[in-house]
Amino acid sequence: MQNKGFVTFVTVSLALICAFYLSFSLITNHYDGKAEKMGEVAGKAYLDSMANEKVFLGYTLKEARKQQIGLGLDLKGGMNVILKLNAGDLVKSLAGNTDDPNFQKAIQAASKSTSQGNYIDQFVAEYKKLSPGVNLAVVFGSGDLRDQINPSTTEDKVIELLKEKYNSAVEASFNVLSTRIDRFGVVAPNLQRLEGQGRILVELPGVKDPERVRELLQRSANLQFWRTYTFDEVANDLAGLSDRLLALGAPAARPIPVAADSVAANDSTAHDSAALVAPAPAAAPSQLASIDTLSKYLQLGGRGGATVGLAQDRDRNKIDSLLALATEYHLLPEDLTLLWGAKPIQDPKTRKLTNIYELYAIRTNRSMKPDLSGDVVTSAKADVDHNRLGSAEPQVSMAMNQEGAQIWARLTKESIGRSIAIVLDGVVYSAPNVNNEITGGNSSITGNFTIEEANDLANVLNSGKMETSVVIEQENVVGPTLGKASIQAGIISFAIALVLLMVYMCLAYGFIPGMIANLALIVNSFFTLGILASFNAVLTLSGIAGLVLTLGMAVDANVLINERIKEELRNGKGMTRAIADGYGNAFSAIFDSNLTTIITGVVLFYFGAGPIRGFATTLIIGLISSFITAVFLTRMVFEALDKRHKLDNVTYTTAMTKNLLVNPTYNFLGARMKGYLLPIVLIIAGLVGFFTVGLNNGIEFSGGRNYIIKFDQKVDNQQVREKLAPQLDQKLVLTAIGTEGDQIRVSTNYLIEDSGEAVEDQIKDKLYQGLNSFYKTTPSKADFDSYIVSSQKVSASMSNDIKTQALIAVGLSLLFMAIYILIRFRNVAFSIGAFASVTVTTLMIIAIYVLLWKVMPFTMEVDQNFIAALLAIIGYAINDVVIVFDRIREEVGNHPQADRFQVINGALNSTLSRTLNTSFTTLLVMLIVFAFGGATMRSFTFAILLGVIFGTYCTLFVATPIAYEIAKRRSLKAAAK
């Protein structure tokens, strides 16, 4: 093999990079383990204190966490939410809340549309249908855009302004959510904008308070501008506050007031705004010695401007409790409010973030109405001030509307030499000093910003224009117990699959070839995990399934190579030549099969979300790394052993495989009519079933709510259904989960059109009323939440979009396969044969799901996981087709004058052992996942199992025969001409 030095360099470099990134997971696990031994409260305090300490190669623990492989919701527990901008309300606002009935109908039609286009385009199209002669400039000239639209404004310009407002609203929502999530303290949160109608995905692993998350994500933004006090002005009030608190009695003997938005320390979340708990009676004087004083936690003193104190992050909840108590007993001036800064301060020497936060003195009033609200800000952007000689300082430029400009001029005039605080959601993002009166509404905010800090502040200012709310369209809550079970199931399935594959390779090809292939499997898994870590990817249960599936497909490449080398040895070639020819002849088949599967992985990644993207990412990375290890790394090892004469007695066979499928002579083409029979019968039966029984659509495709509920004993599903159905207005589907009989899944579309915390509580109350009698020890209503190990909600509009995306994804994958085969083989017969094969395979899987979902002992739902399985099978099924077609092309090239019937039959027989071997290894792997991967993955893996069987069948009896029939007809037509 040429370029061995380059291959060695790439392999070693990749191994070092993977080891580097995987090491972060070892480091963070080490510190997490130490914290776990300390207990929840002490452990969290320890991790907080270590967050900005350097722990590995100059990286802080906080930075190391960002580099580790994160665990997804299904492995760690947590919450996944898809939010949608309420675009209809935004458009109504922009039109001055017109009462035009056609306008309202257009809003409703655009909101229900499943199109992936821009919402504004859909609204305009619907409105034009209903009111063809409408002038958009007149409609929107009296709303919020009246300063920019007049009767002569063109429609294109109006639409452009509407889109700007819409995009601005989506961006503002994203920024607000991002700033709120930053304060959650959640490890590896994920926030991303989704394609389509203003949707935002939020993933919060480890969160244990879904109610607080819902409230925090859906409430509107609250950007405010406040005047401030200096430290000198409030120093006397703060200096004696500890003594005045002591004089009240012992807070340790009463419920300490806590922030309403805060949660327990083990939730790893921060506070937002204080809400008081009623104090208990004063304690006896003898208890005073045990009181925590404010001065113990808060270091008083300003750093200039409005800052009046500094505190460690771990102490802020305690300080808030004491300050709330001081406010309750009027120990602070009524017009003084103390708020925290949004970010910790930097160490002036190292420029690294510390764990220390600043406390600001805000000058408020009895009504708590801000001096200026954020909705007056029309635009804000980060730029660079070039006016100062020899410097280019980042700054934030801000513009206000006319009303805001007038108030801003008065406010800045009164505050010259003082600070004005910019507050979002009760947190101070900046408190710049005012140098002079600012008129006209255009301001520049400076303050030794970095470019990133300037961008953050601009985002905060733009967030004040959050003109409309967001609503939860899809929600998935996974309990930590289910996550632990998933981790265990994933690890077990991966380990068993790896061991069995290793044993099989040695039994099939002998010890040395088998162990080299096994080495490639281990290196492939190492590379895959390392690359995932370098991408800061999150590992999900679907991702583990993708990892296991890539093991099976990595074996495919080694099987192709070993079978080809064995074939060359049987033809009388020496080992050196057999290795060279084996790798050379197998290369195109391996390349084509991997590339076609990667194409489906890309489609899956683009159209999928959450766990599906995790599966696609793992699949793509695993295939690329398996190509490197199988084609290049194993060849270097074989050639090195051959030079040392270690392969002189190696035959690539064992007693088990020596005479297995040697020179088979099955007449596949002759039996093609019989071969067509099974797919035709199964697909027809599936069609009949589809129109009578139908598919078992999951919540993602039908809309509704899912709850997985655990009991403390075995329960009878029929009895549970009879008791629960009246509670949910007979709208439920009940499914057993697992084999223990103590878990059920309740699927219902009861009140699916309604949302809000009251509705969620109402449904949980109905679940409790219907299920509490099935427990050995009846739980209280409050404890019942701990038995709901997972919950999911998908709105009807979201389910329509998911179905549309699924159909597009499957259709595009089939089309891309056909196009690639056409380009690669330059033969339309091959392209049509491949398309027919993967299409028939897909339809056969769907038919089985139609016919068996009511009788199988596990859930067979059609959801995003099922679509992911179909797409994976489309990619995998094409592998066998490519291998056979590649051999047909080779044989036709070697024997151009031979009878095509004989050549194609010979190619099918010569690749038969390869086809069955590769299918068997993948089947073996997926059987392991099916058996040990947990109940939540059973339907997914069952679909892939069917795909492996049907895909192999269709390669032999659909793809090749159809390609032969088409090629034969084209030849006859050409001869006739």
N, C-alpha and C positions, 0 to 999 in steps of 0.2 A: 504494500500500500504506500502510495506517495504521501508526502507532507505529514509524515509521522510526527515530526517535531512540532508542527503547528497544532496537530490534534492533541498532543501531549500538553502543550502550553495552554490550550483552551480548556482541557479537562481539569488540569491542576488549578488554573485560575478560577474556574467555576466552582470547584470543590472548596477552595479557600473562601470565596465569596459566600457560598452557602453556609459553611461552618461559622463564618463571622456573624451572619444574620441569625442563624439558629441559636447561637450562644446567648443572645439577648433573652430568649425564652428561659434558658437555664438560670440566668441571673435573676430575672424577675420572680421565677418560681422559688428560688432560694429565699428571697426576702419575704415573699408571700407566706412561705412555710414558717419562717421565724415569727411573722406577725400572727399567724393562726394559733401558734402555741401560746401567745400572750393573752388570748381572748379577744372578743370583738372590739371593746372600747380601747383597751391598751394597744391592741394590734393596729387599729386605725390611726391612733395617735403616733405610733412608731413609724408607720408608712408615710404619714403626713410629714413627720420630721425628717424623713430620709428622701423625700420627693426631689429636692434640689441638691442633694449630696451626690458627688461623683462616685459611682460604684463600679464602672467598667470602661476602661480605655477612654477616660475623659467624659463619658456619658453619665448624666444624672439618672437617678432611678425613674424620674418622670419621662426623660427622653428614651430610656431603655424600653419603657412600656410601649412607646409608640412604634418601636422597631420589632417587638415580639409578634409571634403569630397569635392573633386574637381568637377567642372562641365565640362563635355565633350564638344566637339566642337559643337554638335548639340544643346546644351543648352546655351553655352556661345559665340559661334562663334569662328572662328579661322581657322587653317589650319592643314590638315592631309596629310602626304606625305609618300609614300613608295619608297625608293631609291634602286637601284640595282647596284652592282659593275659591271663595264665593264670588265668582266673576260676575254673576247676574246682578248682585247688589252693587258691584263696582260700576257696571254699565248704567244701571238705573241712576246712581248718584251723578255720573257724568252727564246724564240727560236731564238733570234737575228733577228726578223722580216723576217723570211724565206719567199721566194716567191713560195714555194711548193704549187701547186693548191689543192692537197688533204688535206694539212694542213689547208688551208683556208676553204675548204668545211667542214672539221671536226669542225672547230671553229663555223661556221654558224649553223651546225646541233646541236651541244651541246648548243648553245645559245637559239635555238628555242625549245629545249626539255622541256616537261612539267613534267619530272621526278623530284622527290624531293631529289634525291641523290646528292652527291658532284659533282661539275662542272668538276673537273679534271678527275674523273672516267668516266663521260659521254664523255668528249673530247677524252680520250685515247681509249675508246671503239669505237667511231666513226672513229678515225684515223686508228685504227687497221683493221676496215672493209675495208677502202679504200686502205690502204698500209699494207698488212698483214706482210710483212717481214721487216718492218721499225725497226731501232735500235734507241730507244728513247735517248740513251746516246749520239749518234751522232747528233741527231736533236737539243738537248738542250745543247750540249757541247760547242757551240759557242756564247751563249747568256749571260744573266746576271748570270747564274749559272756555268760559265766556270771554276771558281775557285774550285767548289765542284764536278764537273762531268768530268770524263775522259772516253775514249772508253771502259774501262773494268768495268765501273759502271753498276751494275745490273739494270734491268728495274724496279724492286720493289723499289730500292733505288731512282731512278729518280722520280718515281711517288710520293714517300714519300716527296722528296724535293719540287716537284711541289705543293703538298698539303700544305706543310709548308708555302711556299710563298703565296699561295692563302689565307690561313687562316690568315696569317700575314697582307695581304692587306685588308681583311675584317675588321680585328681588328683595323688596322691603320685608316681606314675610319670611323669606329665607334668612335674611340677616338677623331679624328679631329672634327667630328660632335658634339660630346658631349661637347668638350671645346668651340666650337662656340655657342652652344645652352645655355651653362652656362652663357654666356655674353648677352643673349637676354633679361634677366630680366623678362621672362615670368613666370607667376604663374603656377605651376604644369605642366611643360613640360613632355612629355613621350618619351623616346628613347629606343628602344629594337631591338635586332637582331631577325629576323624571320627565321624559318626553311626553308631550300631550297637553292636556288642559290644566296647566298650572299646578301640577302635583309635586309634593315634596315627600321624600322617604326619610323617616327618622328611625334609627335602630339604637336602642339603649340596653346593652347587655347588663345583667345584674340588677336592674331596677326592680324594687319590690313594692312600689306604691303606685299602681296604675292610675288610681283616681287622681293623685296629685299631678301625674304626668299629663293626663287628659286636660285638666284645668290649666296647667301651665302652658301647654302647647296651643290651646284654642283661644285663650284670652287675647284681647286686642293690645297693640303696643301702647306704651304710655311714656312718650318722650316729653321732658319738661326742662325749662330753664328757670333756675332759682338764684336769687341773691344769696350771699353767704356772709358769715362772720369770720373774723380773724381769731387766732388763738388768744391774743391778748384780751379780746372782748368777752370771751367766755371762760377764760382761765379760772376765775374765782368760782364760777358755777361748777366747773369740773373738778377743781382741786379738792373741794370739800365733799364731793359726791359720795365717796366711800364711807366717810363718817356719817353722813346723813342716812345712807342705806343701813348702816349698822344700828342706827338709832331706831329704825323701824321694828327691829326684832330679828329673829334668825330666819333668813330665807330658806335655810336648809331644812327647817321644820315645816315648810309650806310647799305646795306645788310651785316649782320655779316656772315663771312665764316663759314660753318658748315661741319661736316664730311660727305663724300659722302655716307658712309654706315650707317650713323645715320638716325634716323627717329624722328618724333615728340615725345615729352615727353610722350604723352598719349599712345604711342605704347609700352611703357615699354621696350625699347631696348637700347643697348649700341652702342658705335661707334667702328669702326675697324681701318680705316686709313683716313687721312685727304685729302680732295680734295677741292681746293679753288674755291670760287665764286668771280668773278671779282669785285674789290672794286669800290665804287662810288667815285666821286670827294671829296676832303677834305672838311670838314665842316668849317663853320665860327668860329672865335675865341670865340664868345659868347657862343658857344655850348660846350666848353671844360669842363665846370663844371659838366656836366651830364655824363661824360665818366666813364664806369666801368674800373677799373685798375686791372692788373694781380695780384698785391699784395693783392687785396681784397679777392681773391679766393685761391691763391697758397701760402703755407707757405714754403719759401725757407729754405734749410738746408739739409744736408745729414745724413743718419743713418749709414754711412759707405759704402764702395764699390762705386757703380755707382749711388746711389740714390741722387737726388738733390732737391727733394721737396715732400711735402705731401698735399693732398687735399681731401675734402669730395666728396663722389660719386656724389652727386647732382650737384657739381660745375664743373665736368670734361668736360662736353660739352662746357660750357662757356670758360674754359681754352683752350680747343682745338681750339675754334674759334679765340681767341686772339693769340695763338701760330701760327696758320695758317696765320694770318695777318702779324705777325712778319716775318715769312718765306717769304711771298710774297714781303715784302719791304726790305728783306736782313738785318734784324735787328739782326739776329743770324748768327754765323759762318756757312759756307756752309757744313762743315763736322760734324755738330752737329745736331742730331735728338733726340727729347724727346719722349719717349714711356712710357705708363703706365704699371704697374705690372698687372698680370692676376687676382690676388686675393687681397682683402683688407687685411691690416695688422692685427695682433693679439694684443690684449691688453696684455702687458707683465705680469700683475698681475693676471687677470682672465683667460687668455688663450682663451678668446672668440674673434671671429672676430668682427672688428669694421666696420665703414663705410668709413674708410680712406684708400686711395690708394697711392702708391709710384710712383714718376716720375723718370725715369732712363735717364741718359745722354749717348746716343749711339754715338760711333765714326763712322760716315759713310763716304761716298765719293760721288763724283759728279755722278758716274754711278749707285749708290745705289746697287752695287753688293756686297753681303755679304763677309766677310772674309772666311767663310766656309758655304756651303749649307748643309741642313739636309739629303740629299740623300746619303751621305757617311756613315751614321750610319747604321751598320749592325744589331745591337741588343742593347737593353737596358733593364735592369731589376732592380727592387728594392731588396736590401738585407740588411744585418746587418753587420756592421764592428765590429768584435770581437778583433781586434788587440790592441785597447786601453785598458789598464789595468782597470778592474773593471767597464767597460761600454760596452754597445751593442748599438751603434748608427746607426740608419737607414741611408742608403746611396744608391746612384744609380750608378750601374756599366754600363759603356758604351763602346762599341767596334765599330771601324770604319774599312772600307776597306783600301787597301794599299794606294790608292791615298789620301784618307782622313787622314790617319795616318801621311803622310809626311807633309801635310799642317798644321795639328794639332800640330805636333812637333815644326814647325817654329812659329806658332801663340802663343803657350804657352810659348816658350822661350822668345819671345818679350814682353810677358804680365806678367812676374813674378812679384808678388806683386800687381797686378791689377785684375780687374774683366773681365770676358768674359760673355756677355749676351746671353742667349738662348731664341730666339724669335720665336713664332709661330703665323702666321697671324697678325703680327704687335703688338703683346702683349708679354711682358717679363715674362717668366715663372720662370726663375732663373738667377742669375748673380753671379756664384761662383767665389771666388778669386783663382788665380793660385799660387801655392806654388813653383812649379818647372817645368822644361821642361818635357813634357810627350811624350815619344816615344813608338812606337809599336801600337798606336791607341787604347789602353785600358786605360780607365780613371775611377776614382772613384770621384763622386761628393757628398760632404757632406755639411751640413749647418743647423744643428739643426732641421732636418726634423722629422715630425711624419711619421709613416708607411704609412698613407694615402697620405701625401704630396709626399713621395718618389715614391709611385705608380703612382701618377698623373704626376710627372716629367718623369718617365720612359715611360708612355703612350705618353707624348708629344714628347719625343725623337724618339720613335718608329713611331710616326705619320709622321716623315720626310721621311719614306719609302713608302708613299702612291703612289705606282707606276702607278695607273690607276684612271680614273675618276669614278664618280657615276652618274647615270642618273635617272630622275624621271620616275617611271613606273606607279604610281597611285597618284592622287592628289585630294584632296577634300577641297574646301574653303567654309566656311559657314559664312554668314554675321551676325552681332550682332542682327539685327532686327528679322531674322528668329529664332535665338536662344531664344530671349525673348518670341516670340510667342510659341515656343516649351515648354519653362518652364511653361508658363501659361496653355497651353493645358495639360501638364503632371500633374500639381498640381490639375487642375479641375477634370480630369478623375480619379485621385487617390482618391480625396475627395468624389466625387459622388459614386464611387464604394464602398468605405468603409461604407458610410452612408446606401446605399441600402442593402448591405450585412447584416449590423446590424439589419435593420428593418426586413429583410427576416427571419433571425434566430429567432427573437422574435415572428414573425407571425407563423413560422413553429413549434416551440418547446416550446413556452411559454416564459414568461418574464425572469424567473430565469435562465433556461438553455441557453436561447438566449443571455442574458447579460454576462454569464460566457464565452460563445463562443466569444462574442464581445470583452471581456477583453483579451482573448487569441489573437485575431486579432491585437489589439492595441499593446500588448506586443511583438507580433511577428514582427510587423513593426518596433518597437523601437529596438529590437535586430538586425534585418536585417541591418538597417541603422548604428547602432553602430559598428557592425562587419565590414561592408564596410568601415567605417571611420578608424577602427584599421588597416585595410589592405592598407590604403592610396589609396583606390579605387577611380575611377573617375565615377561620376554618369552621364549616358547618357540617351537619350530619350528611347533607347532600354532597358536600365536598369530600368527606371520607368515602362515600360511595363512589364518587368520581375517582378518588385515589385508588380504590380497590379495582375499579373498572380499568383504569390505565395499567394496573398490574397485569390483568388478563390480556390487554392489547399489547403490552410490552412483550409478553410471552409470545404473542402472535409473530412478532418480528423475528424473535430467536428461533421459533419453529420454522418459519419460512427459510431462514438461512440454513439451519441444520438439515432440513429436508432436502434443500438444494445441494448442499455439500454431499449428503448421503447419496443422492442421485448421481452426482459427478463421480463419486468413488465407485459406484456400481458400473459406470461406463468405462472403468478401467484407468481413470486418471490417478496420478499420484496425489499425495496429500497437499503439497504446496499448490499445485495447479487447481485441485478441487476446491481449496479454500478461496483462491482468487476468483475462479469462475462462479463458485457458489454465491459469494458476496456480490459479484458483478451482476449476475443474472437475477438475483433477488432484489437488487437495489430499486429498480423501477416500481416493482409491485409494492415494496414497503413504502416508498416515497408517495405513490399515488394513494394508497390506502390511508396513510396517516394524514395526508393533506385533505382528503375528502372528509375525514372525521373532524379535522380542525375547522373546515368550512362550516359544518353543522354546529360546532362549538361556538364559533363567532356569531352565527345567527341566534343561537341560544342565549349568548351573553347579551346581545343587543336588545332582544325582545323580552328577556327574562328580568326578574327582580329578586333581590334578597338571596335566599338559599339557591335558587336556580342559577343565578350568576356565579355563586360559589362553586356549584357543580361544573359549570362551563369553564370557569377559570382553571380549576384543578385539572379538568380533562385536557384542555389545550396545553397547559404547561407540562403535564405528564406525558402527552404524546410527543412533544418536542424533545423532552429529555430522554424518552425511550428511544427515539430515532438516533440521538447522539450515542447513547450507550450501546444499542444493538448493532448499529451499522459501523461505528468507528472504534469504540472501546473494546468490544469483544473481538473484533478482527485483529487489533494489535496484540491482544493476549494470545489468540490462536497462532498468529504468525511467530510470536516470540517462542511459544512452546514447540512449534514445528521446527524452528531453527535448532533447538536443543534436542530434537528427536524424541520429544515426549509424547508425540501423537502417532508414532510409527505403528502401534498396534490398535489404534482407535478406529472403530468402524461406524460410529454414530448410530449403533443399534445395540439392543440388548436381547436377551432370550425372549422377552415379552414382545418385542417389536420387530425382530429379525425378518419374519415372514409375513408381517401384517401388511395387507394391501400392496403387495409387490406385484407390479404389472397387472392391475385389474382391467377387465374388459367389459364393463357394464355398458349396455346400449342406452344411454340416457336420452339421446335424440329420438331413438325409436320408440321410447316409452313416454314421449312428451305429451301425447293426448291424455294418457292416464295421469300424468303429472299435473296437468291443468285441472283435473277433476276436484282435488281437495280444496285448492283456493277458491274455485268457483262455488262449490257447495257451501263452504264456510262463510264466504262473503254474502251469498244469497240469504243464508240463515241469519247472518248478522243484520242484514237490511230488514228482514221480516221482524226480527227482535227489536230493532231500532224504532220501528213505527208502532210496535205493540207494547213492549216492555220499556224501551228507552234506555238511555245511559244513566248511570248513577252519578249525576253531576255533583261535584263538591261545592262547598260554600263559595269558593272563588269564582265558579262559573254560574251559580244560581243566585248568589246574594243571600245573606243571612248571618247567623251566629253559630259558632261551634263551641262546645264546652267539653273538655275531657275531665271526667269526675271520678275520683277514686273512693272506694268504700273500704270499710274495715272487715269485710267478709265477702264471700261470693254472693252475687245477686242474680236473680232470674230476669232476663231482659223483658220477657212478656209482661211480667208483673210490674216492672218499672214503667213500661210503656203505658199500661192501663192506668197507673196512678198519676203519671206526669202529663199525659195527653190533655186532660181537661184543663190543667193549669195553663197550657200554652195554646189553647184554642184549637187543639188537634193538629197543630202545625209543627210536627217534629219527625225526625228520622233518628232512630236509636241504633247504635252499632257497638258491638263488643270490641274492646281493645285488648290485645294480648291474649294469653292463654290461661291466666290465673282466674279469670271470671270476676275480678274485683275492680275493673275499670270499664266505663262506658263513655261513648261519645254521643252527646246530644246535639243534633243539628236542627235549627229552627229558623224560619223567617218571620216569626212572630214579632210585630212592631219594628220590622227592619227599616221602614221609612222614617222612624223616629230616632232621635239621637239625644245625647245628653246624659249627665250622671244619674238623673232621676229614672230614666228608662233602664239604664244598666242595673240600677239597684232594684227596680221593679221586677226585672227578669230573674235576677239572682234570688230575689225573695220567692218567686214562683218555683224556681228550681228547688229551693230549700223546703218549701211546703210539700212539694211532690216527692222528695227523695229522703227526707230526714228519717222516715220510718224504716228505711232499709239498712240503717246502721245498728250494729250491736250496741254501741254506746252512742246515743243520740248527741250530735254536736250542737253547740249553741249556734245562733245565727251568725255571730261574729266569727266563730271558729270554722264555719262552713267554707269560708274563702280558702282556707288552707287545703281543703279537699278538691278544689278546682285547680288541677295541675296545669291546665292550659286553656286559654280562651281565644277566640278569633271572631272578628266581625268584618264583613265585606258588604259595602253598599251595592244596591242594584246597578247603579251607573258604573261603578268600578268593575263589577263582574262582567258587564257588557264589554267594557274595554279589554278586560283580560281575555275574554273569548275571542274578540277580534284579533288581538295580538297573537294569540295561540294559532289561529287559523293562518294568519299571515306567515308566522314563523315556520309552520309545517310546510305550507305551500312553497315558500322560498327555498327551504332546504331541499325539497324534491327537485325544484327547478334548477338550483345551483348544481346538484349532483349530475343532472342530465347534461347541462352546459359544459361542466368540467370534463365529463367522459367524452363528449363530442370534440372538445378542444384537444384533449390528450390523445385520443385514438383516431380522430379525424374520420369517423365512420358513424353515420347516423343510425345504423342498425345497432351498434353497441350502445349508443346514447339512449335509444328507445327501449332496448332490452334492460338497461340499468334502471331507467325511470320506472318501467313496468314492475321490475323486481322489488324495488324499495316501496313503491306505492302499494303493491299487493301485500307485502309484509306488514305495512302500516295498517291496511284495512283488515287484515286477518287478526291483528292484535286487538283492534277496536271491536271486531266481531266477538272475540272471546269475552271481552269486558261487557258487551251487551248481553251475552247469553249466560254468563256465570256469576254476575255480581250479586244475585240474590241467593246463591247456593254455596258460595265459597265461605270458609270459616274466617276470612279476614276481609277488611274493607277494600273494595275495588272502585275507588272514586276516580272520576275524571276531573283532575285539577292541574295546577301548574307542574306538580311533580310528575304526573302522568305525561304531560306534554314534553317535559324534559327527557323522560324515558323514551318517548317516540323519536325525538330528535337525536338522542344518543344512538338509538337503533338504526335510524336512517344513515347516520355516519358509519356505524359498525357494519351494517348489512352490505354496504357498498364495498367494504374491504374484500369480502369473498368474491364479489363480482369482478372487482379490479384484478385480483390474483388470477382468476380464470381467463378473463379477457386478455390479460398481459401474456399468458401462456399461449392463447389462441393466436395472438398477433405474432408471437415468436415462431410458432410452428408454421403459420402461413408464410412467413418470411423465409423459413428454411425449406419449405416445400410448396412453392407457389402454384405448381401444376397439379398438386394432389387433390383428390376429391374432398370438398369442404365438409361433407358429412363425416367422413373418416377422421379428418384432421381435428374437427371440433370435438368429436367423441373421444379421440386420443388425448386432447388437451384436458378435457374434464376428468378422465381417468388418471392422467399423470399428476394432476393437482389434487386428487381425491384425498390422499392421506394428509396433505397440507390443510385442505379445507376442513376435514373432520377433526384434525388435531387442534387447529386454532379455535374452532367452535367449542371443542370439548374443554379447553383450558378456560375460556371465557365463561362457559356454562358452569364449570366447577367453581369459579370465583363467585359468580352471582348466586349460586346455590348456597354458598357459605354466608353471604350477606343476607340472603332470604331467611336462612335458618337462625342466624345469630345477630343480625343487624338491628333487631328491635321491631316492634309492631308498626311504628310510624313509617318505616321504610319498606314494609312488606309489599304494598301495592306497586311501588316504584320498581323494586327488584323483580317482581313477578312479570311486569311488562317487559323488562329487559330479557328475562329468561325466555319468554315467548318469542321475543325478537331474535334471539340467537338461534332458536330452533327453526322458526319460520324463515329467517333470513338465509340460513344454510339451505333449506329446502328450495326456496325460490331461486337461489343461485343455480342450483342444478336443474330445476324443472320449469323455471319461468324466464329468467334473464337470458340464459344461453339459448334455449329453444326459440324464444321470440327473436333474438338477434339473428339466429340462423334463418328463420322464416323470412324476415325482412331482407336480409342479404341475398337469399335465394331468389325472391321475387324481383329484386332490383337487377340481379344478374340476368334473369329471364327477359326482363323488359329491355335491358341493354342489348341482349343478343337479338331480340326481335327487331330492334331499330337498326 
